[in-house]
Structures are given as structure tokens and as C-alpha cells.
Amino acid sequence: MPERFIKSDTPKITNPPTFVSARPPSFPDTVLPEAVALEIRTKLQSLVQGISQIILGKEDVIRLAVTCLLARGHLLFEDQPGVGKTLLSQALAQALGLQFRRVQFTSDLLPADILGASIYDREAGSFVFHPGPVFTQVLLADEINRATPKTQSALLEAMEEGRVTSDGITHALPQPFFVIATQNPSSQIGTFMLPESQLDRFLMRLALGVPDRVAERTILQGQDRREMLKSMPEILPWGEMQQMQVLVRQVHVSAPLLDYVQDILSASRAQGRGLSPRGGLALLNAARAWALQQGRTMVLPEDVQDVGAAVMAHRLEGDGETALRLLEETPIP
């Protein structure tokens, strides 16, 4: 594992944000200049277009995946096998110059197989911790719901705290630490439903789906996408993406927009198990990241609607239908 993951010579975003007078605690202390937002939009468009050369006909899903990373969240895919989930994960990591590892989850997988374990070293006369595959920057947890709940829960601390505890000793994970998990439909044999606490650690849940007819024809007739991935260059240095993650917090959120988000939260709770405050923060952070990706310095209700289903569906009873109904029925300010 490399000692450093962020290049020191990475080019920086021009026109850094200027500082202004203090605002109320619910707002950032700085205002994001429009020129910076437009520059970020251009860079992220290049990133999405580059990945779209590998994953055809799925630009909207790629934009949401980039938004999830921009908002410092984790991503869950629920879809049928063979539609390109692994390929998208690899392309995203390679486009950002990040280390990538894949773990195939099975029913006999143990927590130590993911996190690592302490093994006795005769020469040292003590136990030495050997890191598991979780010590990477982009981790693909493939078919996560084929593992037992005990193994699934091994990722909880890593996803929430960015660290792993073994034998009472805490080990920090590389930064960034981004989990992309895939799960099979619960109707399939040999699956264990993810508990609510595990689902809540994922900022978004997406479905890639099969490509349209035109994209599928290109795939069938063209070069193998995995071969194309081998020659895919780094598109956006991670240092720049890291700066963008910081700037997400400077995207302005107005009081009426906060009212709108709270109305959605209240409506969800009136229909049963609703969104928690953490779910509300996830919705707001994703909307901020989506707005920044569009080159805007403030969040609009449309941003909340664009990311709402991806953020809320796996947190609500009734799945996607409940999330869509909440977005349709909650009045826009």
C-alpha cells in the first residue's frame, strides 16, 4: 500500500473562495464564488464524460455516483448481475487515480477476511496486525447481502468513522475511503437482508439497469470495455476532488429550502418509519453536491428532487414508491 495517496503536486482550483462576515451556525462561514462553481462543473463534466466512454448510456447514474463521492458518502447498487456495476466502480477509481480493491462477499466470509487480523510473529515475540482489503481508497463490496449479518456489520465502523479496531487497537483507514457495495434482490436464494443500521450508512442506493438498444449495440460490436478500462487515463486528480468536497459545504442553503427539507422529513414520519435527522442531513448534503456539480452556488428545490429518490428510498418503508410520492406531494416553497 502506498504511503501517500494524495499527490503533493496536484493542481489547485483557481480563485479560492473569499471570506465574509459570520453567518448563523446553520450556514457556512464562506460564500462560494460563481466562477469557482462553474470551473468545478467543467471539471466534473469531463470526469462524467470520461467514465461514460466505458459505461455507455448511463450518464445520469454516473452523475449521481459522482455526487455521492462529492458528498463524502457511500454508494449501494441493487441490480441484476452483469450490467456493469463492477466496471463502473473500477472506472470511477481509475479516473480519480485511487487505489481499488474488490471483495466478493459469500456466506462463509468472516469479518477478519475484510478487516484484517493480528497474527503472532515469532521473531518479534508479539502479535502483528495484518491489514485486510478494507485498507484501500475505493472498496467494492460485491454482493454484500450474501454474507451473514455479522460479516456485514464489520463494515459499520469503517464506513462511519474511517477506522478499524482490532484487539482494542484502532487503525486509521486511507483517505478517501469510499465503499461501493452491490446487493442482489432479496428474493434470490442465499441472501441476508441488510439491517437498517447498515443501509443508513449508504448515502445513496442506485440501480444501473440494462443499457438502451443503441448503447447495447455499441457494446456488442465494439471493443471489450474491460480492455478499454486498462488504457483509461486519470481524468481528475484526487487532490482536486478533495478540494471540491470541502467546497460542497459552502453551497448556500436558504431558510425556505431548509423548510422544504423539513417538510419532507415530517411527511415521511407521518407515514410510518420516517427519515431520521441523519437521513435529513444526507438529503441536504447530496443536494448541495448535486447543485455544485451543476455549477450553482445555492441549492434549489429541484436539486432535492433530483437526488431525493436515491437518498431516501432505502431508508423508507415502501421503498422507491414512498420516496417518489413524498417528493410529488410535498409542496415546493
N, C-alpha and C positions, 0 to 999 in steps of 0.2 A: 504494500500500500504506500503510495507516495506520501512524503512528509507534509507537502503543502498542496492544497487543492485549488487555491486561488492565485492566479499569476500576478506577480507584483508589477509587471509592465503592462497590465491591461489598460486600454484607453478609457478615459473617463468621459461621462456625459458632459457636454459643454453647457455653459450657462447655469451654474448651480443655483438652487432656489435662494431667494433673499429672505432675510429675517424681518419680521414685522412685530408690532406690539402684541402683548399677550392676549390670548383668546380664552373663552371659557374652557374648562377641562375636557369637554366632550369634543373639542375641535383641535386639530394640530396647531402647533405654535408657528408654523411657517405656511406660506402660500406658494403653491406650485405655479411657476410662470407658464403661460400658454406655450411659449416656444419650446420649453423642455418637454411638455406633454406631446407636442407634435413630433419632436425628434424621437421620443420613445415609440410613438405609433409607427413611424417609419421603420425603426429597428425591429419591432415585433412583427410587422408585416413581412419583413424579409425572413424572419425566423419561421413564421407560419407557412409562407410560400415554399421555403426550402424543404420543410417536412412534408408538405403536400406533394412534392415530387416523388416521395416514397409511398405515402398513404394517399391514394387517389380518391377524389370525390368526397372527402370528409373534412373539408376546411372548417366547418362550424365546430365539429368535435375537437379538432386540433386547437382552435382558438380558446375553447373552454378549458382544455388541458393546460395550455399556456397560462390562462388566467388563474387556474388552481395553483400552479407553481409560483406565479407572481404574488399571490396572496399568502404564500407560505403554508399551503395546505397539503393534504394527501388525497390521492385520487383512487376511486374504486370503479372498476369496469365490471358490469354484469352483462354477459353476451355469450353467444354460442362460440365454440372453438373455430379457429381458422379464419377469422375476419381481420386479423392484423393487430391485435392488442399488444402482443409482444414486440412486434416490429415498430409500432408507434412509440412504445416505451424506449426502445433502443435508439430510435431516430431522435427523440427528444433529448436523451442524454448525450448523444454524439454531437448534435447540433450546438450544444452548450459546452462541450468539452468536459463532461462529467464522467466519473467512474461509474460503471453499471454492473450490477450483478443480478442474477435470476435465481430464485429458489422455487423448486417445484414442491408444492405442499401435497402431502399424502397422509393417509390415516396413521402411518407409523412414524411420522416425523415428530421429533422431540424438541422442546424449547432450546436445549443446548445445541441442536443442529443449526439453529438460526443465530442464537446469541453468542455462542462460544462456550468454552468450559475451561476450568482450571485443571491442569494435569501436573502430576508430580515430576519434578526434574531432579534426577539423582545427583547430577553434578552440582546444582545449586543448593540441593537439600531443602527445597521448598516447592510449593505449588506455583506454577506459572500460568497466567491466563492466556489462552489462545483465542483470539477474536474469531467470531463466526462471520458468515456472509452479510450480516446486518451492518457490518462496518464498511459501508460504502456510501456513495452520494445519491445514487438512484437505485432503489431496491425494487425489483419486480417480484411480488409475492403471487406466484401463479397458482390459480385455483385454490385460493386461501381457504375456502369453505370445505375442502376435502380433508383438512386436518381437524383434529379434535379441539374442542373449546380451550383446553389447557394450552395447547400449542399456539392457537390463535391469540390468546391473551399475552403471550410472550412479547408481542409487539407493542403492547399498550404503553409501557413506559418509554420505549424508544420513539414512538410516534408523538407522544405528548411532551416529553421532556428532552428529547435528543440525547439520551444517555442509556446505558445498560448497567444494571447492578448484578454482580456475580460474587457470591461468597462474602457479601457485605461491602464489597469494594465497587465504587462507581467508575465507569469508563465512559468518557465523552465520545459521541459519535462524530464522524466527519461532518463538516458543514459545506454545502447544504445537505440535509438528509430528507429525501423525498421518496415516499412509498407510493408505488403504483401497484394496486392489488387487482386481481381478477377473480371473479367468483362465477360458478356455474349456477343455473337456475335451481332453486331449492327442490324442484320436482324431480331432479335427477337422483339416481340411486347413489348412496355413499357420500352425501353432503351433510354438513352440520351448519345450521343457520348461524350467522354471525350475531352475537349478542348486541343489544342496543348500545352498550358502552363501547364496543368495538366499532360499530357503524358510525357512532358520533365522532370518532377520531378522523373520519374521512370528510374533507371539506365538500367534495362533490362525488356524485355517482353518475357515470355516463354509460351509454351503450354505443358502440361503434357501428354495428349493423353491417349488412352486406352492401357493397358498392352498387351504384346505379348501373344501368346497362352499358352506357358509354365507357365509364371507368372500368367496368369489369372486362369489356372487350380489349381495352388497352393493356390490362394486366395479363390477359390470356395471350395476347400477341406480342407483348413487349418483353424486355429484359427482366430476369428474376429480381424481385425487389430486394432480396437479401444481398444479392451481388451488388446492386446499386448502393445499398447502405454502406458497403465496405469502402467505397470511394467518396462518400458524402463528407464534405469539409465541415469544420467548425464554423458556424454561422454567426453566433453571438457569444463572445467570451463571457464566462460566468461572472467575472468582476462587474460587468455592466448590468447583467441581470440582477445581481445583488444590490446594486445601487437603485435599480428600479423598484425592488421590493421595499426599500426604505421610503421611496417617494410615494408609494401607494398610500401611506398614512397621511400624506399631505393633500390628497384629493379631497376637496371640500364637500362636506355633508351639511345640508341646510336643516333648520329645525322642522320645516314641513316634511322633508324626506325622512327624518327620524320618526315623525308622527306616522308616516306611511308604513315604515318597517314595524313599528309597534302595533299598528292596526292589524298587520298580517300576523304577528305573533299572538295577539289577543284572539283573532278569529281562529287560529289553529288550536288554541287551548279550549275554545268553546265547543270544538268538535271531537273531543276526546284527548288522547295523549298528544299534546301540542309541542311546539318548539320550546326548548329551554333557552335561557339567556345566552348560553354558549352557541346555540343554533342561530340566535339573532345576530350575534357577533360574526358568525360565519357568513351569514347572508350579507351583512354590511361590508365585510372585508372583500368578499367576492365581487360585490357591486362596485366597490372602489377600484379593484384591479381591472374589472371589465371596462369601466369608464376611462381609466388611464390607457388601456390598450386601444381605445377608440380615439385617443388624442385629446381628451377633455380633462379639465381641471376640477370638475364638480360632478357629483352623482345625480343622475336623473332617474325618475321612476322607471323609465324604460330599461335602465341598467339592472335594476332589481328584478324586473320581469324576465330579462334575458338569462339571468343566472339562477332565478328562483327555483325552477323545477329541479335543476341539477343539485342544488344545495339542500332543498327541503324534502325531496321525495323519499329518501331512505331514512329520514328522521320522523316520518309521519305514518300513522295507520292509514291503510288505503292506498299506500304507495303513490305513484305518479299522479293518479286521478285526483287525489286530495290536494296535492300541491298545485295542480293546474286550476282547480276550482277556487282555491284561495286567491290566486293571482287574478282570476277573472272577476271574482265577486268583491274583492276589497277595493273601495273607491280610491282613485288616484287624486292626490291633492292638487 
